[in-house]
Amino acid sequence: MTASLPDSSELAFHDWQVEEREVRRHIPRRGRQHAFEVIDPRRTALVVIDMVPFFLDESAYCRGIVANINTLAETAEVLELIGSGAIA
């Protein structure tokens, strides 16, 4: 189930990114950029916290990430179906 999107004039977005110096710092320690090279949908959960009407009503930033949460949820659903063999 996905949430409906609010009017785009009611959205706000954080200008957030991982600093390049942090990426460079972790690569030697891990041997790669990302902690996980592969995400196994059979062993992975998408946990969405505090996306309740109170927060959505009060925060344009919360409303701004609804589309991304929906995309993650839809992708996780498809990957779960592929991983289970339900679809190829």
Buried (B, 14 or more C-beta within 10 A) or exposed (E): EEBEEBEEEEBEEEEEEEEEEEEEEBEEEEEEEEEEEEEEBEEEEEEEEEEEEEEBEEEEEBBBBBBEBBEEBEEBEEBBEEBEEEEE
